[in-house]
Amino acid sequence: MSRLLIVAFTSTDAHLSAGFATALGLPFDVLQFSGEAAITTGAETVFSGNQSELPCADSLAASIFAAASGYTHIASVSTMRGKDVMARVAGLLDAGMVTDVISVVDSKTYKRPIYAGSIIATVQSDSEITLITFRPSAFKPLASDKRSTVEELSLVAANLATKVGESIRGTSRPDLSQARVVVSGGRPLKDAETFERVIGGLADKLGGAVGATRAAVDSGIAPNELQVGQTGKIVAPDLYIAAGISGSTQHMAGIKDSKIIVAINKDGDAPIFEVADYGLVADLFEAIPDISKALDAS
C-alpha cells in the first residue's frame, strides 16, 4: 500500500505540507524535528523529535532513513535545507528524487519548472521509493479537524561526516520562504552594513523578511541564506519589493508567484519593470528613506 511520510523540520513546514499531501492523495504521517507537534494537518501520526536546535544534514538524513520503512513517498518543503537533506536520504535509500514539484498528476507523475521557470516539465518516477521536494506556494494551505496521534521520536546517532564549528543565530525576522512581505536588494547596496541598514531597515518596518540577489551574495554584501532566485530560495509573498535589482531571468524565476511586485531602480530600462506591478524609477538610497519616513508618519 502506498503511503507518504512528510519530513518537517519545523511546525511551520508541517502545516505548509498539508496542501501537497492532500494533492498526492495518500495516507500520510509527519516526521517533525522541532517545534510543537502539528496535530491539525490531516496526518495520522506525528513523530516528534522535539529538538531545540536542528542537527546537521547528515544526522537528519540518518534519522529519516531509519524512519523510512513502509513508506513509498517521502516529501519535504523545497528549501535549501530540504533539498540538502532529502538528497542525502535518496542516496541512503538508493531511491529516485523529484525536486521543486508544483503539481501532482498522479502518485508517480509530477510537474516541475525548468529553465528558470520558462518550461514546465512532466516527470515520472519509476523508483520503488520516491523522494520529493515541493514548493508550498503551489499548493493551497489546508487545515484539518482530524487530530493526529503524537509519538516521541529519538534521533539516530549517525557517524557524521560533518562537524559543526560554530552556530550563528539569525534575526527574529520571518522566514524568507514563508514571509508575506519580502524586501530584497542587489549589488548597488555596496557592502553588508549598508545592505542591512537600508534593506533590513525597510523590511523591519514592514514586518517582512530580507532577500538578496545572487550578485549581492557573491559580492559578500548579503549572506547565502538570503539568496532569492533559481539557485536560491523561491518566494511567493503578498508583497515583494526589489530595490536595485535589474531582474535577471534567474532572479525572476524565484519571485514570479509573488502577488504584488514593486521595483525600485534608477535605470528605467531595467527588465524588472516589465514584470513589476508598480515601478519607481529612482535612486534606492533616496527612495527607501522617503518610504521609511512615510511609514513612520502613517
C-alpha positions in Angstrom: 0.0 0.0 0.0 1.3 3.4 -0.9 2.0 5.8 2.0 3.6 9.2 2.4 6.0 10.5 5.0 6.2 14.2 5.3 9.5 15.5 6.6 9.0 18.7 8.5 12.0 20.5 10.1 9.7 22.9 12.0 5.9 23.0 12.8 5.6 25.6 10.0 6.9 23.2 7.5 4.4 20.6 8.7 1.4 23.0 8.1 2.7 24.1 4.7 2.9 20.4 3.7 -0.8 19.7 4.2 -1.8 21.0 0.8 0.8 18.8 -1.0 -0.3 15.8 1.0 -3.9 16.3 0.0 -2.9 16.8 -3.7 -1.0 13.5 -3.6 -4.0 11.8 -2.1 -2.1 9.2 0.1 -2.5 8.5 3.8 0.4 10.2 5.5 2.4 10.7 8.7 4.7 13.6 9.6 8.2 13.3 10.9 8.7 16.7 12.7 12.1 17.6 14.1 11.4 20.8 16.1 8.6 22.9 17.4 5.2 22.0 18.9 3.8 18.9 17.1 1.5 19.9 14.2 -1.6 17.9 15.0 -4.1 19.5 12.6 -2.5 18.8 9.3 -4.5 15.7 8.5 -1.7 13.3 9.3 -2.4 10.1 11.1 0.7 10.2 13.3 3.2 13.0 14.0 6.6 11.6 15.1 8.0 14.4 17.1 11.8 14.9 17.5 11.3 17.9 19.8 14.8 19.3 19.1 15.6 22.8 20.3 18.2 23.1 17.6 18.3 21.2 14.4 21.4 18.9 13.9 23.4 18.9 10.7 22.1 17.5 7.4 23.7 14.0 7.6 22.3 13.5 11.1 18.9 14.5 9.9 19.2 12.2 6.9 20.2 9.2 9.1 17.1 9.7 11.2 14.8 10.0 8.2 16.4 6.8 6.7 15.7 5.0 9.9 12.1 6.0 9.8 11.6 5.3 6.1 10.4 1.7 6.3 6.9 1.2 4.9 6.7 4.5 3.0 6.6 4.7 -0.8 6.9 8.5 -0.9 8.9 10.8 1.3 8.5 14.6 0.8 9.6 17.9 2.2 9.2 21.6 1.5 11.6 22.7 -1.2 14.0 24.8 0.8 17.8 24.8 0.8 17.7 22.5 3.9 15.1 20.3 2.4 17.0 19.8 -0.8 20.2 19.2 1.1 18.8 16.6 3.5 16.4 14.8 1.1 19.2 14.3 -1.5 21.2 12.6 1.2 18.2 10.4 2.1 17.7 9.5 -1.6 21.4 8.3 -1.6 20.9 6.2 1.5 17.8 4.6 0.1 19.1 4.4 -3.5 15.9 6.0 -4.5 14.7 8.4 -7.2 14.1 12.1 -6.3 12.0 14.8 -7.9 12.6 18.4 -6.8 10.6 21.7 -6.9 7.3 19.9 -7.6 4.5 22.4 -8.3 1.7 20.0 -9.4 0.7 16.3 -8.9 -0.5 14.4 -11.9 -0.7 11.1 -10.1 1.3 9.3 -7.4 4.2 8.7 -9.8 4.0 11.7 -12.1 4.7 15.4 -11.2 5.2 18.8 -12.8 8.2 21.0 -12.1 9.7 24.1 -13.6 12.9 24.0 -15.6 14.9 26.7 -17.5 14.2 29.3 -14.8 10.5 28.5 -15.0 10.1 29.1 -18.7 9.2 25.5 -19.2 7.1 23.1 -17.1 8.4 19.6 -17.3 6.3 16.5 -16.5 8.5 14.0 -14.7 7.6 10.4 -13.9 9.4 8.3 -11.2 9.8 4.6 -11.7 11.6 4.2 -8.3 10.1 2.0 -5.6 10.5 4.8 -3.2 10.3 8.4 -4.4 11.8 11.4 -2.6 10.1 14.7 -3.4 10.6 18.4 -2.6 7.7 20.7 -3.4 7.1 24.4 -3.5 4.4 25.1 -0.9 3.2 28.2 -2.7 1.9 25.9 -5.5 -0.4 24.0 -3.1 -3.3 25.6 -1.2 -2.8 25.6 2.6 -5.2 23.3 4.3 -6.4 22.8 7.9 -7.9 19.6 9.2 -10.3 18.8 12.0 -8.7 15.5 12.4 -6.2 15.4 15.3 -3.1 13.4 14.8 -1.6 10.9 17.2 1.7 12.1 18.6 4.7 9.8 19.2 8.0 10.9 20.5 11.0 10.2 18.3 14.6 9.7 19.3 17.1 10.8 16.7 19.6 8.4 15.3 23.2 8.8 16.4 24.9 9.0 13.0 28.5 8.5 12.1 28.8 12.1 11.0 30.9 13.3 8.0 30.1 16.9 9.0 31.1 18.7 12.2 29.5 22.0 13.4 32.3 24.5 14.1 30.0 27.4 15.1 26.3 28.1 15.3 25.1 31.6 14.5 21.6 32.7 15.4 19.7 34.7 12.8 17.4 37.6 13.3 13.8 37.4 14.5 12.5 38.3 11.0 10.1 35.9 9.3 11.4 33.0 7.4 12.2 34.2 3.8 10.4 31.4 2.0 7.2 31.9 4.1 7.0 35.7 4.7 4.1 37.7 3.5 6.4 40.7 2.8 9.9 40.4 1.3 12.3 43.3 0.7 15.3 42.4 -1.5 18.4 44.2 -2.6 21.1 43.9 -5.2 24.7 44.7 -5.8 24.2 48.5 -5.6 23.9 48.2 -1.8 27.8 48.3 -1.8 28.5 46.5 1.5 26.9 44.4 4.2 26.5 47.3 6.6 24.6 49.4 4.0 22.5 46.4 2.9 21.4 45.7 6.5 20.7 49.4 7.2 18.7 50.1 4.0 17.1 46.8 3.1 16.9 45.3 6.6 15.6 48.6 7.9 12.7 48.8 5.5 11.9 45.1 6.0 11.7 45.6 9.7 9.3 48.5 9.4 7.0 46.3 7.2 7.4 43.2 9.4 8.9 41.4 6.5 11.9 39.2 5.5 15.0 40.2 3.7 16.2 38.8 0.4 19.1 39.3 -1.9 20.2 38.6 -5.5 23.0 36.2 -6.3 25.2 39.1 -7.3 24.8 40.6 -3.8 25.6 37.3 -2.2 28.6 36.6 -4.4 29.9 40.0 -3.6 29.7 39.4 0.2 27.0 42.0 0.6 24.4 39.5 1.9 24.6 36.0 3.4 23.9 33.0 1.3 20.7 32.1 3.1 19.1 35.3 1.8 19.6 34.5 -1.9 16.4 34.6 -3.9 16.1 33.0 -7.3 16.6 29.9 -9.4 19.6 28.8 -7.3 18.4 30.3 -4.1 15.0 30.4 -2.4 11.7 30.5 -4.2 9.3 33.1 -2.6 5.7 33.9 -3.1 4.8 36.8 -0.7 1.9 39.1 -0.9 4.4 41.9 -1.5 7.8 41.7 -3.0 9.9 44.9 -3.1 13.0 44.7 -5.3 15.5 47.6 -4.7 18.4 48.0 -7.0 17.6 44.7 -8.8 17.8 44.6 -12.6 15.6 41.5 -12.9 17.7 38.7 -14.3 15.9 35.6 -15.6 17.4 33.6 -12.6 16.1 36.0 -10.1 12.7 36.4 -11.7 12.3 32.6 -11.5 12.3 32.9 -7.7 9.7 35.6 -7.4 7.2 35.1 -10.2 4.5 33.8 -7.9 4.6 37.0 -5.7 1.1 38.7 -5.6 2.5 42.2 -6.0 6.0 43.1 -7.2 7.3 46.6 -6.6 10.5 47.6 -8.4 12.8 50.5 -7.4 15.7 51.1 -9.8 17.3 54.2 -11.3 17.6 52.5 -14.7 14.2 52.9 -16.3 15.1 50.2 -18.8 15.8 47.5 -16.2 14.0 44.3 -17.2 12.3 44.0 -13.8 9.9 46.9 -14.8 8.4 44.6 -17.4 7.0 42.3 -14.7 6.6 44.7 -11.8 3.1 45.7 -10.8 4.4 49.1 -9.6 7.7 50.7 -10.6 9.6 53.6 -9.3 12.5 55.0 -11.4 14.6 56.4 -8.6 17.8 56.0 -6.6 17.1 53.5 -3.9 19.2 55.5 -1.5 16.8 58.3 -1.8 13.6 56.4 -2.3 13.8 53.9 0.6 14.5 56.6 3.2 11.4 58.5 1.9 9.3 55.4 2.1 10.5 54.7 5.6 9.6 58.3 6.7 6.2 57.9 5.2 5.7 54.7 7.1 6.8 56.4 10.3 4.3 59.2 9.7 1.4 56.9 8.9 
